[in-house]
Structures are given as C-alpha cells and as structure tokens.
Amino acid sequence: MIPLLLILIPVVSAILTFFLKNGNAAKNWALIASTATLIVGLYALCPVCKLEFDATWLPLLGSRFSLSLDGLSKMLVLLTAISFPVVFASTYNNEYKQSNAFYGLMLLTQAGLMGVFLASDCLLFYFFWELALIPVYFLCSIWGGEKRIAVTFKFFVYTFVGSLLMLIGILYLYFQTPDHSFAIKSFYALKLSASQQNLAFWLFFIAFAIKMPIFPLHTWQPDAYEQSPTAVTMILSGVMVKMGIYAVIRWLIPIFPSATVKYADIIIIASVIGMIYASLIAIKQDDVKRLVAYSSIAHIGLMSAVLFSLKTIGWNGVMIQMFNHGINVIGLWIVADAIEQKLGTRKFSELGGLAQKAPVLAILLVVLAFANVALPLTNAFVGEFLMFNGLFQYNFWIAGVAGISIILGAVYTLNMVQKIFYGQTVPATQNALEIKGNVQFVLIILVLVIIGFGVYPQPMIDLTKHIHP
Amino acid sequence: MNNLVFLVPLFPLIGFLINGLGRKSLAKQAIGAIGSASILASFVVSIILFLQVKSSGAIIANYFNFIDVASLKIPFAFQIDQLSSLFLLIITGIGFLIHLYSTAYMTDEEAPHYARYFAYLNLFVFSMLLLVMGGNYVIMFIGWEGVGLCSYLLIGFWFKNDAYNYAAKKAFIMNRIGDLGFLLAVFWLINKLGTVTYGEVFANIGKLSHQDITIITALLFVGAMGKSAQLPLYTWLPDAMAGPTPVSALIHAATMVTAGIYMVSRSNLLYTLAPATQGFIAIIGLATALFAATIALKQNDIKKVLAYSTVSQLGYMFLGLGVGAYTGAVFHVMTHAFFKALLFLGAGSVIHAMHHEQDIRKMGGLKKYLPITNITFLLGCLAIAGVPPFSGFFSKDEILAAAYEKNPILYFLGVAGALMTTFYMFRLYAMTFLGKFRGTHEQEHHLHESPSAMTIPLTVLAILAVVGGFIGIPEVFAKDSHWLESFLAPVFAGSKALTEQKVSSHSTELMMMGVVTGLVLVTIAITWNKFSKYEATTTEETGLGKVLENKWYIDELYNAIVVNPLDALAGFFKNVIEKSGIDGIVNGVGTFINYSSRQLRLIQSGQVGAYILMMVLSMLGILLLWINDSTIVHFLHKIF
C-alpha cells in the first residue's frame, strides 16, 4: 500500500485543491497534503515494510499498475517527499493569482514524480513521466516571468520531442517481448541484437538526456529556470532533473547494456565538456537564477559522466548526490527567491553589502554555497568524492579535466556570495531587512540536513546498496 | 588515554558553536574568554597526549565509518603519533597565545563581529586539528579544505572592503587548484591499494609501482604547493595579509601554511621512494625561498615583508624535505612558528599603535614608545636571521647541512637566501624601530605600548624564539644532543633505513657554520647602519628595484596568461555559442513562437482553473476509466 499512497495522496489532494477557495486555504491545504506524503515517505524507509503494489490496469495491452520501492527509489521518493513541503513553506509568502490551480498543479506534479520513481511497468512509467511534465508547462506559462510563453514553448518542444522518441522506443521494445508486456522484468529479459540496441538506445537516451540535461541539449534549462515561478524552478531543478538520471539507471542501462558500453565514451566526453562549458558560463552570469541554473547543469554533467563510466563506487556517489544536489539547489533557490522578493532584483550588478542588513541569510547562504562546491563535512562532498573515484577508475585524464570544475565551481560560487553579500550596501540593499521566520526555518532545516549527512553520510550510502536488479 | 583524543578538536568546536550562535547576546569579555579558554583546554589535553605518546608510542582512535562502500572503507579515525603530537602542541599552544592577543587587538570591533571573529578562529583551530590528527588521507583532506574555508572567512573578515574580499576569494581558489592535485592523489591511492589509512598505505607500499609512487607524491605535492604557498601557487599568501594581523600570525605563518610540510613528512616513506619528486620539491623549495626573498627586499608594507618572508621560509622547509631532512623541516616548522608568530604579532602591536598605518617609510624611532614590542621584535629578527644561539640558527643550519650533502650548489644558494633574509628583516627592523619618527604629529602623540594581553604573548613567543632551538642541537656540539631527532625517529625510521647516511666531517661543518654566521653578522651591521638613518624620499625605484617592488609582475602575468583568456572563453561561450549556436537550431521555429504565444495568450485569458481541471480529469480518465483498451491495441498493431 505504501507505494500507492505516495501517489494517491498527492493526486487526491490535487483534485481537492481545485475546489478550494483561492488564497491561504489552498496554500495551507497543499502544505498539509505534502506533509502527509512526507510522513508516508519517511515511513517507506523502514526496512521491513512491504514495498510493492500490483493491480490490473490495461490488461489487453499487457500493462499493469505495478509499483515497487528499492534503495534507489527510496532515495528519490524521499527527495520528492521532502522537497514539496520545503518549497511550499519557503514560498508561503508569495501570492499567486488562481492559487488553487497553482497548488493543484504542483501536487499533480508531485504525483507524477512519485510515479516515475516507483513504476515498474514501462507504460506506467511513461504515463507518470508525462503526468509530471504537463502540469509544469501550465505552471510556467501561466505564472512565469515576462518571457514565459516563448520559454515554455522552447521547454515544451525539447521535452515533447524527447517524450515522443521515448514512446516510440517503449512501443518498439513492447513488440519485442514474447508475451507483449510492459513489465520491467520482460524488458530486462529482452535479448536484443547489437543493431537493435544501438537504435533503440538513442530513442530512450535522447529523452533522458534532454531532461537531465546533457550538453548540448541543455539550452531550454536556464531559460525555464529563470522564467518559471521560483517554486516551480525548485521542483524542476531539485527533483525533476533526477527523472532523467533515474531513468538511465533504472531503464536505459539494464535494457541496453552493450549499446551503453558502445556509446559510453562519447556521452562521457559530452558530459565533461558540458561541465566545463556550463561552469565557465556561470562565471559570466549577472543573474542569481541563471548562475544557479548553469551551476546545476555542471553538477548534473558530472553525474551523467559518472553514470556512463559504469563503476559501482561512482554509482553509489551518483545516487547519494541525486538527493544532496536536490537539497542544496533548492536551498539556493530559496535564497534567490528571498532576495528577489525582498529587493526586487536578481542582478549582481544591482546588489551588494546585504550581509550587513541580513546576517542570518548571509550565514545560511555561505553554508549552501560551500555545499555547492562540495566542501568536506557538507553533504555534497561524499557524493562527489565517490563519483570522482568512479570517473577516475574509468580514466585518469577524464577525471582530471572534470576536476577543473571543482576549481571553477569555487570561482562562480564565491563570486555570487561576494557580489550579493559583501562590500558596501547599494541602493537596492540599503533598507533591506532580515528574511522572514518561515524562510529562516526552512533554510535552517536544510542546513542541518547538509551538515548532518556531511558528517555522517553512511545511512545514505547504505540506501544505495539496495538496488534490484 | 584513547578516550581523550576526541577532546582536542571538540573544545574548539564547542567554542565555535557558542560564539557563533551567541554572537548577538554574549558580552565581549565572555566571547574572548570562551574563544581563548577552548584553545587552552585543547592545549592541556595535547600536553597529556604528548606525554602519553612520548612514553608509550602512537595512539589510534577509531570512531565510525565515514565512508563504507563495497570496495572502500574510510574510517573516521585519529592517529596521534610523535609527528602529530608535536603539531598539536604548536597549533594549540601558539593558537592560545594568539587568541589571547586577539582579545585586545580586536577590541574595537562591535560584539557580534568580535564573536564572529572568535568563532572563525576557533573553527580554524578545529579544522587544523582534524588535518594533523586524521588517521588517513581523507580525514586530512577534510581538515585541509576546512582550514582553507576558515582562511577565506578570516581574510575577508572585514567584508565591507571589496579588495579584502577579492584577496579572500583568490586564496580559496588558488588553494582549490592545489586541492585538486591532492584529491587525484587520493583517488590514485584508492584505485591501487583500496585504502587511504596511513598505516595500511605504508605497509602495502610494495604493491605500488615506481611510477605510481612518483605520480602520487607529485600530485600530493601540488596540494602542498597551494596550501603552503610555493611557486607557482604562492601569490595568494601576500594578498592574504588583508586579514586581521593575528590571523596572519596564526594561519598564514605558524600553522595552516605548514600543512604542506606536515603532509609530506607524514608521507615521508612515499617521498623517499620517489627521488624524482624529491628532487623536484628541493628545486621548487629553493626557488621559492630565493624568489620570495628578492621580493621582500623592496616591500614597504610591514606585513607584506613578513608575508614574503613566510613564503621564503616555507621554501626552506621544502628544500629540507626535498633533500630528505624530514626532521630538519619539521624542526624549522616549529622554530618558524615561534619567531614568525612573534614577528607578526609584533607587527600587529606596531600597527595598533600607529592607528592602522602599515607603511614602514612612515614609521621609525618606535623603539622608545614600544619598548617590549621593540625588544621582542629584535629577538625575532635575530632568530629568523639565524644568529646563534637563537632558534632559527639550529633549524636552518640543519636544512642547509643536509642540502650540502646532497649538492653544494643547493647549499650556496640557500646561504645566499639566508643573507637576503637577514637584509630584509633588519631593514624592516631598522626602518620601524630605529632612527627618527617619520609619521604625523597626531600619530606620534598617540603612540603607546600595547596592553598586557598583547605583550604577554609577545614575551612568551620571544622566549621560545630564543631557546626553541635547543631541542635540536647538532651532533657536532655534543653527542646525542638532538632531542627532536630521537623523538621523531619512529616516524621517519622507514625513510632512514632506505637512505645511505653521508656525514661530512665535523670540522667542515663547523667551518661552514662559522663563515655563514660571520656573513650574517656583517649583513646585520651594514643594514643596521644604513636603514637606521633612513630618510623619506620621493625618488621612484628604477630598473631591478622597480621590478622587485612590483613583485616581478607575477600577478599581471597570471592575469595575462590564465585569468583573461579564461574570461574571454567564458564570454565567448555565453554570448556566442549559447546564444546563437545551440539555441539557433531550436529557434529555427522562432517565427512560430510569436504566433503560438499569441494563441496561448487567448486561452490564458479564460478561466484557468476550469481549464486545468478539465485536463486533470481527462488524464485521470486515461488512468482509471480506460479499461476497454482493445481499440488501442488494434491501432498499435496496425502501425507496427
């Protein structure tokens, strides 16, 4: 039942949200519903519970509504479950027109995400993949910034092309299964020839690569992050990009082992180029949101490179990092949002000296910033350490070049801290106040998670050891 | 005794938390007391541990598994042996004196900033302790990056000043370049041996090929270059003088910058097996020692002279490591910690008295106003110049003697550097304390000796700078008189067994000592005479003097060959490739966007809520109600 609840609670509460009045009612309801999901999510961590669910769905097609939770799924379910209440609480002060629709769509996205991380039937997986994406198109295009329509369109074109290719791929595999089934077991059992693999691999890979994104398929992302309402951006970058990484681990590599080996080199090289490329662009940004966006692309680039290097130790790192990157990047967006809401600008050239006015925010951002550069004793260190180990085992030089991003990461992250917080105050920050209590509270929790898992990461590492198959 | 080990880093951590969280509510006296007392408590425990190690050898304390994956176990463990217990004493002992000094030096800060200062300083000591106590390379790396963080925070302590912020950022980034080398070395070790624990690495060293060892040691040394400010990664250290002066004394002279020497000494067995890396270290060390000394000759900022002097002295330590004189290098770390901390704190006392003036051309004659600072500073200068029997004489001599055995050229160049050291230090001393006062009348009116919280640490350090060398008296004077060597012997035993002992005759050694001492004394006399009569001039430096005054234009060079090209490349990526390259393809449908956006706006003006609800319900329809899916199956069979 637990896997089903993780999807059902957000779906049902989403539908109810649409019938609520606008304003605080919808806000509070979303917060309560997502907290309930979080409690179930935490309960799902228990080692002895029954974590599978199976029911008839589309019998003639050979697709079943089957869900299951292993260590990998748990990691991402936990991330999804934590993220939504954190996002709702930290953006509680933001007002949205038609807020019932806004929160309803958000909860629907959560249901989709949960489904993606739980489904063990490929058609069901596809269904949830779309369920997670479609609400986001509306969230961006209705509540986004000035350029929202053009940006949503770009986002839509990219992801829709990806989804379409994936659907073709799924159907192709479906017709290869002897018993015409979408079950993950049937897909894993497929004996595809090399040439079949080589073709179908790309159908899936492109969809996942766009979602992650892997260079050069990333250009939808900075725009989408910049133009979406911050609450949506947090989900997009904190949780949704993990769909691509998760799918590579869960579906792509086990189904196409030989094609993976064949194309690993080129994907790793593209990922590493993307890391350096995105890091350098991040250095030149004048906008907090775009800086965090490119920083995130660089981090995801490392994860995808490590994924395709196919080393166990690296994969442990990727799985830990999926969670930690989510926590850290959401923290950074909370700070970015607090600054924008408070000061009306996100441009470094219009900011400065904020540490004098908002010391608590400054301290919290400094912790987040150093987590972003994976300083030891923050959560990101262990993940990056294991990932680089994996990449190193694959190839010394690739690890060395990818390592340059460690240095560049320090450059843009410290630039950001300096330009926002240090120096003399400027007109925009002259009368700034400290951040509100609810934002402080959420950020402090995130910081405690960052340091807690930084000092004692073993529970996370243990989760990564339980993946089937 | 194992159960005491964790107390050493715990006290500073508690101090950090109390001062950090209580920065708005605590009074300044309480803040200073908590900050200093936490280090004093660590010092006391360190002494106990030191005695324990001395009597019964190394202590290993395992706490929990930091990382445990299938192929790799990294425990959170501490190792207290002769080497680390010595560093513990230096870090907590000098650390305490500098905390005490800071209570007076930073007294002009408002309470919250005062608390922030002590919190950072405590956090630094905590990280530095992790660095030297760690039982494996990963725990060392945690401390290694931790001290980098604290250095960043403290250099930029006065964060309203953007120049200081740049200096802080530069320090962190240059350190990160080195850290990458360190990390790659750790990965190499893990890949080849599957462990990073010191004991296991050294026990399994036979499994490493010669090439492996050379690469690992070289990569580790890249880390040392960053942290210990060696060529070419040294330029952050002089800029780091932006931080408060006690910070310069603690972090950028006595402790953090010696982390590289600690790391190489800790890995001495690896280095002894990698003669190519050792040769490289000797050359880099000597080159840094000389290069930084030339710059120090022409600097006029009291702290900058000391900063370049530190870079230069660190170079000597690496020269020692490079020629296999591990004990000598550690010895010099210790004596240098005494006299350089003393000199920096003395400089702080001067800056305090001069109301933040740091230009020695505007000082002079401070001897009569600052009697304690004057005498202690002079003792520090004698120690660093290597005048017998002050501490610097013994440690520097040990390094130079080992260099001589390796190659006399190293020795003669080293002596040349020592004479430059003597010159710039006595130039600094004479221009500051001797002659006539060259500052404003108002400054002169306010000149005063510093309070006792500052002069007590100066006095204690001065005593140590004078007598600290006696723990390592060379064999030429008395047999078995080198206490430090026998104390550290277990740490360096493996390396010693691998190297053949060449001993030059005692008479040669005595003669060399005599000649060098004579040259140093002559240099002191000349410098004293020349700069005590210094008059302010307006003539600009020309030729080589100008090049030295501008630090060989190295910062400009780095900007031209690294920073600016990278910046241009980043700009090209951002403005050309990202905008028109990749996006151009996607925006091929650009005209379409205008059209469709207009369409979308029409939809959007309607009832959004109802519209979305419709979508949701239809999706749910697919999910729940579409039981009869035969049409779809039929349809799909047609396509495929």
Interface residues (C-beta under 8 A of the other chain):
Chain A: V11 A14 I15 F18 L58 P59 L60 L61 Q98 N100 A101 G104 L105 L108 F127 L131 I134 F138 S141 I142 I149 A150 F153 K154 V157 Y158 L171 Y172 F175 P216 T219 W220 Y277 L280 I281 I283 K284 Q285 T312 I313 N316 G353 A355 Q356 P359 F370 L375 P376 L377 V382 F385 L386 F388 N389 F392 Q393 F396 A399 G400 G403 I404 I406 I407 A410 V411 L414 N415 Q418 F421 Y422 G423 Q424 Y456 P457 Q458 I461 T464 K465
Chain B: F64 N65 F66 I67 D68 V69 A70 S71 L72 P112 V138 F141 I142 E145 G146 L149 Y152 G156 F159 K160 N161 D162 N165 Y166 K169 F172 I173 R176 I177 D179 L180 L183 L184 F187 W188 I190 N191 L566 D567 L569 A570 G571 F573 K574 I577 E578 I582 D583 V586 N587 V589 I593 S596 S597 L600 R601 Q604 V608 G609 I612 L613 M615 V616 M619 L620 I622 L623 W626 I627 D629 S630 I632 V633 L636 F640
